[in-house]
Amino acid sequence: MIRERKLPQLLRQVFFTGGVAMGIGLMAQAAQAQETNDDKPMGRVEITGSNIKRTQQEGAASTQILTRKDIQQSGKTSVADVVRSLSADNNGSISGSFTNGFAGSASGVSLRGLSVNSTLVLINGRRTAPYGLGDDGQRSFVDLNTIPLGAVDRIEVLKDGASAIYGSDAIAGVVNIILRETYQGKTISGTLGTSGHGDGTLRTASGTFGFGDLDTDKYNYFFSIDAKQSNAIWQKDRPEYLGTADARPWGGRDQRAGGTTSSNTGGSSMVGTVRPVTAGGATIPGRGIQNLPGCANIDRSTSINSGGGCLWDPIKDGYQAIQPETQNINLFGRGTLKINNDMQAYTELGLFNSQAKTITTPSGLTSAGFDLVNNRVINTGTGPGQLLLPIGHPDNPFPANRARPRWVDPNRPRASDLDTTVTRLLVGVKGTSFGWDYDSGILYAQSKTERTQNGYYRASNLQTAINNGSFRIGEAGALNSADTLAFVSPELKNSATTKLALWDFKGTREFGQLPGGPIGIAVGGEFRHESTDSEATPFTDINDIVGLGYAAAKASRNISSLYTELALPVLKQLEFQLALRTDQYSDFGNSTTPKIGFKFTPVQQLAIRGTYAEGFRAPGPAESGTSAVSAFTTFSRDPLRCPVTGLSADCADGKNVGAVTVGNKNLKPEKSQSYSLGFILEPIKNTSVSVDYWRIVRKNEITGSDAASIIADPSKFPDATVVRGEPTSDFPGLAGPILLVKAPYINAGQTRTSGVDIDLRSRFDLNSYGRMTAGLTVSQMFEFKRTSGGVTQNFVGTHGDTNLSGNGGTPRTRASASLAWDRGPFNLTTSVNYVSGIEDKNEAGGECLDVDPVTGNPLKNCRIASFTTVDLFGRWNVSKQWEVTAAIANIFDRLAPLDVQTYGRINYNPSLHQSGAVGRYFTLGARYTF
């Protein structure tokens, strides 16, 4: 068998079981291991994925460990940046830069691309309250921004999917953030950072103060405070296609606003446009859109403006931020009391507050949406409910006709202020009794986000003010009084609160004897109460806010769980891990999920390991509670009207329809099966390689309503409602056109994803010149296939699944190469980070998502380029008290690849290429220990 020398053991811990994350840094544990005595017996440790303590720091499951030194050498300044740089993170992750989404300014991790609600995030092995605003109004997740980086001891990532220990809902894996347990001393530190463009200034200040020695004083308590302030970065201050919405010179498309086409369709401009209509509100042949006075940008060279509208650029005009302005403060304290040699009591208190200010483009005057109260579609842009300037209105130039207005106020962008407070309180006791190591605690956590929105119009009030002439558009819009603006555009406030209360216990011990050693056993359980109360934005339930959809959820439930685990060393060379978990949900019944693992060491230089696990995710509060989310989608053929009318309006592809998805108490849980198989090899001294294959199959996936399928055959969806408009005058006896589809969440289809993680690590002793540590980490995805309705799509290597949050794409390869040099008080670390290119398609073999509107040719050869950056970190221990650090991220100032598809930002992909939008970034830090 492999003799557990400390150096190879730690090398495998860092590298073979997952390695240092994408772009994280480097090989700290190998350097630390050299400084220890290889002959000294190793203590028993507990790592994520097992509650049984062992001398070997890797078992059957692939577990990646990032130490404090790894995190520091990454140069990253937040837990979110560290975790989201994991090579296992993929499509569906949430970037804090995506400020316009349902969960604006929050950050979440999506292991294996299975979305944030299939990745379990823990603090010290326990759950915490999720962010109040669900991703896309549906998926619950823990906001990584709420965890204090200064209090983190290490981060452990269980990557083999599903955990019978921590929760069967960990279908994609577990991210366990371990905070410090004790601390003595006083440390203060500060960081100052800025980009090479002189913006995005970062200021941090932190302090940790600890008192008492557990052995001599019988107590230890410490507290830490982290304060962080980050300035906004505006996209207009970046070069080339990042600094403009018109990316045609670089092979992209023109995404400026306000254009008018030759067919007299157009958007809203900053000077305003008007179009005369008939008494019934219909367009008048031969009379098109007319600009109001003041336009300085009529560019007919672009297809979006062949009709001569007044163009404006949402980037150049300052409405697009690469990162928002944020202010965070994080307080964390822990106290431990040694009651006797066999028992300790402890308590933890955490308080986090974040304030984020975001803006986006000004609101138009009109939109279409869904009145959920009256079950109808309201469209203020066209049709009988449209907004019109009456004859005689000061901005209506047509003396005999009403006018259809379009306008955005350049001085009133839409703004959202988010104030999030997270409270976490834990009290517990742990120790040893009757041969058992035990730990039990009571936890309460709450996350509350208060959101204030400005710059949105209330449609009914706007129509009133238009009718009486008090509201002006165009250049005259500057004349609108404060009272008028307060009437048509009231301040909107709502809040979202999640709460978690739990009691848990666990016990571990050894008993009996097998040829390979003693049997290890762990038993445990928990009881928890979860609740969510996410309020809707005011007036969105009746579709009275222009440009805002409805999203709300309210639910609560109780869950009780029991689990057991066995470590069976049947031979010196062979160990099995068996675990079984049972969960009882107050709203979804019972589940029992097993996990089986093995580790086989036939020779000293080789170990083979593998796992099989099953998962179970009960529907979340938005999926099964009192909830609703509204959006638009398309369908192809109206099965009632098309056979009768033959009109393109009823038979053509791509027709828009409203889709409202509501909670469904009859949903079934998602279930999964996950597999992993790999090996750990030490071909020569101080060189290690590991390869781990993984595969996850998730069934009964919970999805939103599929409007096209419902329209095609409503009989298959008895809980769905198809809302139609009034019959048309040419077919008075026929049902009117489809306006809205309302349906509950459903279980539909399955996803299969697989790939391989490869880690290579080596250390070189340079004698008096120090030591070098080199590493290479590669995560390769083989497939990401989703089957629904009998149709299978493979998204790997493409921009799909475009329905996932942020539309981030599914790169096939992520890799990191790194080199670290240590000598005495100095450390210098270089890392190279790589993300493969993706096709601009929703699925492999599909059609290109973005084509030139004139030629029909794919833009950028239907591909988003690969992206490679180089980071540099340095540390100097000036004295025992002083430490100075410096870091340069994206040292060669690589620009994010042009991406015209992602809707999270214009012209670049924040999920994959955020550092290329920020550009070269400098950070300087110092720490003083008293």
Residue, then its C-alpha position, 0 to 999 in steps of 0.5 A: m500500500i502507499r505509505e502515508r508520508k506527509l509530503p505525498q499525502l498533502l500533495r494528494q490532498v491539494f492536487f489529486t482530490g481536486g487541486v487548487a481551483m481555476g486561477i487560485g494559486l498555488m501549492a501552499q500545502a506542499a511548501q508547508a509539508q516540507e517544513t514538517n517532520d515526515d517521521k512525525p505521526m499524523g493526527r486524525v483529521e475530519i474532512t468534508g465528505s466524511n464525519i469519520k476521522r482518519t489519518q489519511q487526508e483523502g478517502a474515497a471521494s474527490t475532495q479539493i482543499l484550499t488553505r488560507k495560504d492558497i486563498q491569499q496567494s490567489g490575490k482574490t479579496s472575497v469568498a465569492d471570487v475564490v469559490r467561483s474560480l473553481s474549475a468545477d464551477n460552470n454554467g448557471s453560476i451567478s456573478g455579482s456583476f450581473t446587477n439587473g437579474f432577479a438576484g441582483s448583486a448576489s453571487g452563487v456557485s454552480l458546480r458541474g453546471l447543474s445550477v446554484n440550487s443543486t450545489l450545497v454551500l455550508i459554513n463549518g459543516r452546517r447550512t445557513a439561510p439562502y439569499g432572499l431573492g431567488d435566481d430567476g425568481q425560482r432557485s434558492f442559493v447562498d450568497l457567497n458575498t455574505i461570508p467573511l474572507g478574513a475569518v476563513d480557515r480553509i475551503e473544502v469542496l466535495k466534487d463527486g455529487a450528492s452527500a449522504i452526510y450533509g444533505s441529499d440535495a447536494i446533487a452537484g456537490v458541496v462547498n464547505i467554508i471552514l471558519r477559524e475555531t480559536y485565535q490568540g493575538k491581535t492582527i490588523s490588515g488593510t488592502l488597497g486596489t485599483s485597476g490599470h484604468g484608475d477605477g474600481t478602487l477597492r479599500t478593505a480594513s480588517g482586524t482579528f482579536g483573540f484572547g485566552d488559551l483553552d489549555t491554561d485559561k479554559y477559554n478562548y474568544f475572538f472576534s473579527i471585523d471586515a470592512k470593504q468598499s468597492n467603487a463602480i467600474w463603468q463599461k464606457d471606460r473600457p476600450e474597443y467593443l467593451g466601450t460601445a454597444d456598436a461592435r460592428p467594427w470588430g465583427g459584432r452587431d449594433q446594439r445601440a437603442g432608439g433606432t427606426t427601421s425602414s419598415n417604421t418599427g422603432g425603439s425609444s430614443m432620448v429625444g422622443t418619437v411620435r407616430p400618428v394613429t387612427a381614432g382606434g389607435a391603428t397606424i396610418p399607412g404612409r405616415g411613419i415615425q417622427n423624431l421630436p426636435g433635438c436629435a444629434n445622432i442619425d446614423r443610417s449606416t446600420s440596419i437597425n436605423s435605416g429609417g432614421g431614428c435618433l440613436w443612443d448608446p447604453i454603454k457610452d451614455g453611462y448606463q452599463a457597469i462592469q461592477p456595482e458600487t458596494q459597501n460591506i461590513n462583516l462581524f464574526g465572533r466565536g467563544t469556546l469554554k473548556i468545561n473539562n478535559d472531555m467537553q467544550a461549549y462554544t458559540e458563534l455570532g455572525l452579522f453581515n451587511s451589504q449595500a449595493k447601488t446599481i443602475t441600468t438604462p432608463s425606462g421606456l414609456t410602454s411595455a407588455g405584461f401580465d395582470l395576474v389578478n385578472n388573468r389577462v395581458i396588458n400591452t401599453g405599446t399597441g392595441p386597445g390599451q396603448l399609451l397615446l398622446p391626446i390631440g392638443h398635448p404639447d408634444n403631439p405635433f399632429p392637430a387631427n390625430r392622437a400620437r403613439p409616443r416613445w421616449v426614454d429620459p436620459n436623466r432618470p436611469r432605473a436604479s436599484d439599491l439593495d440592502t442585505t443583512v444576514t444574521r447567524l447565531l450558533v450555540g453548541v457543545k462537543g467532546t468525548s463520552f463513552g468512547w464517542d466523539y460528539d458535537s451538537g448545536i442549535l443554529y438560527a440564521q436569517s437573510k433579509t434583503e430590502r430593495t428600493q427601485n427608482g426610475y420605473y413608470r406606473a402605467s396607470n398614473l402615466q396615462t393619467a398624466i399624459n391625458n391631462g398634459s402634465f407629463r412631457i416627453g422629449e427635450a420638454g421632459a426636463l420641464n416635468s415637475a417633482d410632483t409629476l415625476a413622483f406621481v408617474s414614477p413612485e419609489l418602489k420598495n419590497s423585501a425578501t426574507t429567508k430563515l433557517a432554524l436547526w438542531d443537529f447532532k453527530g457522534t463518531r467512534e471506532f469499534g471492532q477490528l478488521p484486517g486493515g484496522p478498526i471500523g469507524i462509525a458515525v451517526g447523526g441527524e438534524f431537525r430544521h425549519e425553513s421559511t421564505d417570504s419574498e415580496a413582489t415589487p408593488f403593483t407588478d401583480i396587476n402589471d402596472i409597472v412598465g418593464l418589471g415582471y412579477a416574482a414572489a414566493k412564500a413557503s415554509r417547511n420542516i425537515s428531519s434527517l438521520y444518517t449513518e456512516l461506516a469506514l470498513p478497512v477490510l484489508k490494509q490495501l482496501e477500505f470501503q465507505l458506506a453511508l445512508r441518509t433518510d430525510q422526512y419533509s413536512d411537504f414532500g414525504n420521505s427519501t432514503t439516499p445511499k452512498i458507497g465508496f472505496k479506496f484500493t492501494p495495490v502498491q505504494q505508488l498507486a491508489i484507486r478510488g470510486t464512489y456511487a451516490e444518490g441524491f434527492r432535492a425537494p422543490g424549493p419555496a418558489e417552485s412549490g409555494t405561493s409564488a409566480v414568475s412572469a416572462f415572455t417566450t415564443f411558439s410556432r402555430d396556433p392549433l385552433r386559428c391556423p387551420v381556419t385562417g391560414l394567416s402568418a399571424d397564426c401559423a408563422d414561427g417565433k410568435n411572442v406569448g406571455a408565460v406565467t409560471v406559478g408554484n405547484k404543490n404536487l411537484k415531485p422531487e428531483k432525483s440523481q445518481s452520481y458516479s466517480l472513478g479515479f486514481i492517484l499516482e506517484p511515479i517519482k518522488n515529489t511528483s503526483v498525478s490524479v485523474d478522476y472521472w465523474r458522471i451525474v444523472r438528474k431526473n424529474e427535473i423541475t422546470g418552468s411552464d413550456a408554453a409551446s407544448i401547452i399551446a400545441d396540446p392543452s389536453k396534456f396539461p390540465d393545470a394550465t390556462v391558455v388566455r386568448g384575446e377577443p375574436t378578430s373582426d375577420f373571424p368573429g366566430l373563432a377564438g381570439p389570438i393567444l396572449l398568455v399561458k399560465a401554468p405551474y412548475i412541472n417535472a420534465g426530463q433529465t440531465r446527464t453530465s460527465g467529465v474528468d478532473i486531472d491534476l499534476r503537481s511537482r516540487f523541486d528543492l533548490n537548496s539555498y535558492g529555496r524551493m519551486t512548486a509547479g502544478l497543472t489543473v484541468s477540468q474537461m467536460f465530456e457531455f451536458k445533455r438534457t432530455s425533455g419531451g423526447v428531445t435531447q440537447n447537448f450543451v457542452g462547448t456551446h453557449g447553451d443552455t441559454n435559459l440558465s441564469g446569465n446565459g453564461g455558456t458551458p465551456r468544455t475545458r477550464a485549466s490552470a498552470s502555476l509556478a511558485w517560488d519560496r525562499g525564506p520570507f519571500n514568496l512569488t506565485t504566478s498562475v495562468n488561467y484558461v477557459s476554452g472557447i464556445e460555439d455561439k449556439n444553444e446546442a451542439g450542431g444547432e443554428c448560430l444564435d447571432v447572424d448579420p441582419v443584412t447578409g445572414n452570415p454568422l457573427k464572429n464565425c459563430r464562436i466566442a474565443s478562448f480566454t487566457t490570463v496571467d496573475l502574479f502574487g508576491r509576499w514579503n514577511v518583513s519581520k515577525q510583525w509585518e507582512v506585505t503583499a502585492a498582486i497583479a491580476n490579468i497582468f497582460d491586460r487581456l480583453a474579454p472576448l467579444d460575446v454578442q449573445t450573453y444577456g448579463r452584459i453587452n459584448y462580453n460574458p461576465s460568467l467566464h471573462q469578468s477579469g477581461a472586462v475589469g482589466r489589469y488590476f493592482t492590489l497592495g496589502a499589509r498586515y501587522t500582528f501585535 
